[in-house]
């Protein structure tokens, strides 16, 4: 479960690093095509991070519900 959270964080950080740090450096050095690629990749990296977080939250929620359901079954008997 921690792998999903770590993956989400790494994708978000990579997206911010590539798009917001590398993009302007490439633009200032005159490499417009590479800067455009870096900025075009920014939404993809951020979306992958978001989807990883959603998958992690969904998995955590399903595990929590299973545990609470098992506890409730034990209390009802």
C-alpha positions, 0 to 999 in steps of 0.5 A: 500500500505504501508503494502506491503512495510513494509512486504517486509522490515520485510521479508528482515530483518528477512532473514538477521537476521536468515541467517547472525546472527543466522546461525554463532552463531549456527555453533559456538555452534556446532549445525550444523543442525540448522545452515544449516536450518538457511542458507537454509532459507535465500534465501526463506526469501529474495525471499519473501521480493523481491516478496512483494516489487514487489507486492507493486510496481505493486500495486503502479504503477497500482494506479498511472496509473489509476489516471493519466488516469482519469486526462488525460480523464478530460483534453481531454474533 
